[in-house]
Amino acid sequence: MSDVERPLLEGSVAVRDGRRLSFAEFGTPRGAAIIWMHGTPGARRQVPLEARRFALERDVRIIGIDRPGIGTSTPHLYDNVLDWTGDLSLLADHLGIDTLRIIGLSGGGPYALAAGAAMPERVHGVGVLGGVAPRVGNDAIGGGLPALAPFAAPVMRATRVPLSYLLAAGIRIIRPLGGLALDAYGAVQPRGDKELLARPEFKAMFLDDLLNGARFQVGAPLADIILFNRHWGFDLADVTVPVRWWHGNADHIIPHRHGVHCSERLSNATFATIDGESHLGGMGAAAEALSTLMALGPRSARLAAN
């Protein structure tokens, strides 16, 4: 397995209610900022190596963020997905970021869209890679793996905190077998995901992120299950900043039609099908997504306010 270089910078910042939010930076320290929201499960280092190389070559600063309950971010359950943007605003202030672009992979998609809804004056554009669609409210759609959320959410609400630490302990126990476990998972996935996970650099990145993020707790994916089964706190029509959405047409976890459904309800969206790819296909399109987002802005303050 290939080694993965550590991020340029890692740390945590103070956010609301005495909590802390941890992050990892890749690329160039003074470059244009792109926030990278990890999938479910995932953590701050879940940034493809192609994206890291793009950042170095194009003078871009990529910041991966641990959602509450993973890595060293304080465990917390937001009222809804939109609520998290209060923490994002503080993190951006602490890191000296005035304006930004944001990408969300899978379960990170709702959080990226929330930033577009809540912070149009700071967000130049949003990218979504195989993102989760709403299950409640005007924009709701059924099907896919998220359809299991209503059954799991009550259990998560009752056991979220102790289960978080129990899962982390289990991952520590099987840590030496992490590579074999990932190989076993990849062996039963559709062709696109299987081929991606067979690439040494992707496998190394996934293992590095999983093992680093789960050292103490694994609460973020449990919180995601609860929040995705609530109204997000905004409607898709509230996202007025440009959105670019990529989705594999062989996605077996978040159906392709979910991406189409969301894009049709966003006021300024472009949808791209990744032909033949399954759920992790967006990871392979990371450089394209970054290049597309960088071409979107910056927008003027006047346009951002309209």
Wavefront OBJ file of the C-alpha trace (Angstrom):
o trace
v 0.000 0.000 0.000
v 1.275 3.496 -0.852
v 2.083 5.958 1.907
v 0.029 9.130 2.150
v 1.687 12.391 3.094
v 0.234 14.134 6.106
v -1.717 17.346 5.548
v 0.117 20.649 5.360
v -1.550 21.744 8.598
v -3.931 20.134 11.098
v -5.585 21.608 14.146
v -8.854 22.712 15.682
v -10.649 26.000 16.257
v -13.123 27.160 18.878
v -16.736 27.293 17.709
v -20.051 27.764 19.506
v -20.958 26.495 22.989
v -17.356 25.853 24.007
v -16.890 23.190 21.323
v -14.006 22.681 18.908
v -14.002 21.787 15.217
v -10.929 20.094 13.747
v -9.574 20.540 10.233
v -6.786 19.556 7.843
v -5.270 21.760 5.140
v -3.823 20.739 1.788
v -2.323 22.776 -1.048
v -0.974 26.305 -0.649
v -1.560 28.281 2.580
v -2.512 31.567 0.891
v -4.465 30.116 -2.025
v -8.174 30.450 -2.777
v -10.081 28.453 -0.154
v -12.142 25.355 -0.920
v -13.889 23.593 1.978
v -14.095 19.816 1.465
v -16.927 18.070 3.329
v -16.309 14.356 3.831
v -18.792 11.571 3.183
v -20.637 9.321 5.631
v -18.515 7.823 7.100
v -15.379 9.890 6.703
v -13.191 12.522 8.292
v -10.997 15.508 7.489
v -8.369 13.600 5.468
v -10.902 12.130 3.022
v -9.514 14.266 0.198
v -8.415 12.397 -2.963
v -4.761 12.659 -3.919
v -5.751 14.164 -7.292
v -7.438 16.992 -5.393
v -4.344 17.526 -3.250
v -2.123 17.693 -6.338
v -4.563 20.082 -8.019
v -4.353 22.361 -4.988
v -0.559 22.496 -5.118
v -0.445 23.090 -8.866
v -3.235 25.710 -8.998
v -2.503 27.735 -5.845
v -5.590 26.432 -4.036
v -6.095 25.875 -0.304
v -8.284 22.844 0.472
v -9.606 22.533 4.024
v -11.137 19.233 5.127
v -13.352 19.501 8.209
v -14.222 16.850 10.786
v -17.926 17.021 11.531
v -18.767 16.886 15.264
v -18.110 13.453 16.714
v -15.236 12.390 14.437
v -11.518 13.040 14.761
v -10.954 15.645 17.461
v -14.160 17.618 16.826
v -16.329 17.867 19.943
v -19.370 15.535 19.818
v -22.545 17.479 19.102
v -25.900 17.050 17.375
v -27.042 20.086 15.393
v -30.702 21.080 15.389
v -30.631 20.567 11.618
v -28.094 20.599 8.777
v -28.382 24.369 8.332
v -27.342 24.881 11.971
v -23.807 23.714 11.178
v -23.111 26.830 9.094
v -22.753 28.858 12.297
v -19.657 26.762 13.045
v -18.422 27.013 9.461
v -18.572 30.804 9.603
v -16.467 30.857 12.788
v -13.947 28.388 11.368
v -13.558 30.521 8.236
v -13.046 33.616 10.402
v -10.386 31.877 12.508
v -8.520 30.692 9.394
v -8.641 34.120 7.756
v -10.992 33.041 4.963
v -13.225 35.802 3.596
v -14.827 33.925 0.704
v -14.804 30.268 -0.236
v -16.050 27.481 -2.434
v -17.308 24.233 -0.948
v -17.537 20.609 -2.110
v -19.588 17.887 -0.423
v -19.108 14.173 -1.091
v -22.125 11.896 -0.473
v -23.222 12.708 3.096
v -21.222 15.922 2.877
v -23.524 17.171 0.106
v -26.301 18.484 2.401
v -23.734 20.402 4.456
v -22.248 21.990 1.337
v -25.702 23.026 0.112
v -26.497 24.459 3.547
v -23.450 26.710 3.269
v -24.736 27.968 -0.076
v -28.130 28.725 1.468
v -26.836 30.420 4.620
v -23.732 32.235 3.368
v -24.346 33.514 -0.194
v -22.160 36.543 0.494
v -19.149 34.289 1.222
v -19.723 31.183 -0.938
v -18.780 31.571 -4.614
v -19.982 28.104 -5.603
v -21.006 24.651 -4.367
v -19.966 21.271 -5.751
v -21.811 18.058 -4.892
v -20.397 14.597 -5.625
v -23.083 11.906 -5.380
v -24.841 13.842 -2.632
v -27.655 12.751 -0.318
v -31.105 14.143 -1.179
v -33.737 15.385 1.307
v -36.098 12.849 2.857
v -38.402 15.362 4.575
v -40.209 18.460 3.324
v -41.025 19.872 -0.100
v -37.898 18.428 -1.700
v -38.227 14.888 -0.303
v -37.550 11.806 -2.423
v -37.517 8.147 -1.409
v -35.363 5.161 -2.252
v -31.701 4.245 -1.985
v -29.773 3.463 1.166
v -31.088 6.638 2.910
v -34.513 4.971 2.910
v -33.256 2.938 5.887
v -32.678 6.129 7.911
v -36.172 6.288 9.470
v -35.614 2.861 11.000
v -32.102 3.625 12.277
v -32.639 7.193 13.473
v -34.516 6.349 16.736
v -31.761 3.914 17.739
v -29.096 6.496 16.929
v -30.818 9.146 19.035
v -30.870 6.831 22.050
v -27.368 5.361 21.739
v -25.366 7.880 19.669
v -22.702 8.868 22.231
v -21.844 5.441 23.749
v -22.047 3.801 20.332
v -19.592 6.376 18.991
v -16.906 5.315 21.452
v -17.736 1.625 21.045
v -17.257 1.859 17.271
v -13.937 3.648 17.754
v -12.747 0.900 20.105
v -13.738 -1.737 17.554
v -11.798 0.023 14.795
v -8.717 0.216 17.031
v -8.921 -3.534 17.604
v -9.119 -4.389 13.894
v -6.644 -1.658 12.845
v -3.948 -4.171 11.751
v -6.507 -5.783 9.427
v -7.732 -2.499 7.955
v -6.290 -3.155 4.512
v -7.849 -6.611 4.309
v -11.207 -5.241 5.479
v -11.152 -2.566 2.766
v -10.235 -5.193 0.158
v -13.177 -7.341 1.281
v -15.529 -4.366 1.034
v -14.241 -3.448 -2.416
v -14.654 -7.016 -3.657
v -18.452 -6.873 -3.285
v -18.952 -3.371 -4.713
v -20.032 -2.457 -8.260
v -17.353 -2.228 -10.936
v -16.659 1.512 -10.601
v -16.108 1.469 -6.840
v -14.198 -1.806 -7.030
v -11.732 -0.360 -9.542
v -11.285 2.831 -7.556
v -10.618 1.003 -4.287
v -8.109 -1.234 -6.056
v -5.909 1.783 -6.807
v -3.149 1.883 -4.143
v -3.304 5.655 -3.683
v -7.074 5.647 -3.088
v -6.862 2.698 -0.748
v -4.098 4.428 1.228
v -6.095 7.649 1.464
v -9.239 5.878 2.695
v -7.336 3.898 5.326
v -5.392 6.927 6.515
v -8.605 8.927 6.876
v -10.560 6.134 8.577
v -7.878 5.181 11.073
v -6.941 8.759 11.913
v -10.527 9.982 12.178
v -11.693 7.060 14.320
v -8.932 7.191 16.922
v -11.244 8.509 19.653
v -14.864 8.480 18.453
v -17.099 7.662 15.487
v -20.129 9.812 16.187
v -20.374 11.919 13.019
v -21.979 9.243 10.803
v -24.496 8.482 13.547
v -25.426 12.164 13.753
v -25.732 12.261 9.953
v -28.324 9.476 10.049
v -30.411 11.487 12.501
v -30.090 14.814 10.662
v -30.790 13.367 7.213
v -34.100 12.106 8.587
v -35.087 15.653 9.621
v -35.910 18.712 7.577
v -32.541 20.229 6.691
v -33.600 23.702 7.851
v -33.738 25.066 4.301
v -35.329 24.188 0.975
v -33.244 23.566 -2.139
v -34.777 26.681 -3.713
v -33.077 28.699 -0.954
v -29.665 27.900 -2.445
v -29.102 30.752 -4.884
v -25.343 30.418 -5.397
v -24.123 28.344 -8.385
v -24.211 24.574 -7.767
v -22.464 21.953 -9.879
v -23.567 18.348 -9.243
v -21.796 15.153 -10.389
v -23.461 11.747 -9.965
v -22.664 8.254 -11.217
v -25.477 6.623 -13.171
v -24.630 3.265 -11.575
v -24.698 4.584 -8.002
v -26.046 1.792 -5.796
v -26.200 3.839 -2.579
v -27.557 7.254 -3.574
v -29.555 6.710 -6.786
v -28.702 8.815 -9.833
v -32.305 10.043 -9.927
v -31.779 11.668 -6.519
v -29.134 13.937 -8.018
v -31.376 14.794 -10.955
v -34.261 15.481 -8.569
v -32.198 17.906 -6.468
v -30.654 19.693 -9.429
v -34.091 20.401 -10.872
v -35.071 22.116 -7.622
v -31.967 24.249 -7.247
v -32.251 27.715 -8.764
v -28.779 27.780 -10.362
v -27.527 24.249 -10.902
v -25.793 22.206 -13.569
v -25.956 18.402 -13.405
v -23.332 16.055 -14.869
v -23.723 12.286 -15.155
v -20.556 10.256 -14.536
v -21.222 7.443 -16.978
v -20.788 3.907 -15.645
v -19.579 5.025 -12.217
v -21.067 4.023 -8.891
v -21.068 5.802 -5.540
v -17.388 6.706 -5.280
v -17.254 7.986 -8.849
v -17.184 11.560 -7.638
v -13.843 10.925 -5.962
v -12.389 10.139 -9.368
v -13.847 13.384 -10.723
v -12.306 15.509 -7.969
v -9.925 17.460 -10.207
v -12.715 18.237 -12.680
v -14.954 19.392 -9.839
v -12.270 21.649 -8.405
v -11.464 23.149 -11.784
v -15.156 23.806 -12.455
v -15.677 25.471 -9.080
v -12.622 27.677 -9.473
v -14.066 28.954 -12.764
v -17.305 30.051 -11.074
v -16.024 33.037 -9.149
v -15.309 35.242 -7.536
v -18.681 36.948 -7.787
v -19.074 40.618 -6.925
v -20.572 41.649 -3.594
v -23.539 43.087 -5.507
v -24.317 39.768 -7.200
v -23.845 37.838 -3.955
v -26.442 40.033 -2.270
v -29.058 39.487 -4.998
l 1 2 3 4 5 6 7 8 9 10 11 12 13 14 15 16 17 18 19 20 21 22 23 24 25 26 27 28 29 30 31 32 33 34 35 36 37 38 39 40 41 42 43 44 45 46 47 48 49 50 51 52 53 54 55 56 57 58 59 60 61 62 63 64 65 66 67 68 69 70 71 72 73 74 75 76 77 78 79 80 81 82 83 84 85 86 87 88 89 90 91 92 93 94 95 96 97 98 99 100 101 102 103 104 105 106 107 108 109 110 111 112 113 114 115 116 117 118 119 120 121 122 123 124 125 126 127 128 129 130 131 132 133 134 135 136 137 138 139 140 141 142 143 144 145 146 147 148 149 150 151 152 153 154 155 156 157 158 159 160 161 162 163 164 165 166 167 168 169 170 171 172 173 174 175 176 177 178 179 180 181 182 183 184 185 186 187 188 189 190 191 192 193 194 195 196 197 198 199 200 201 202 203 204 205 206 207 208 209 210 211 212 213 214 215 216 217 218 219 220 221 222 223 224 225 226 227 228 229 230 231 232 233 234 235 236 237 238 239 240 241 242 243 244 245 246 247 248 249 250 251 252 253 254 255 256 257 258 259 260 261 262 263 264 265 266 267 268 269 270 271 272 273 274 275 276 277 278 279 280 281 282 283 284 285 286 287 288 289 290 291 292 293 294 295 296 297 298 299 300 301 302 303 304 305 306
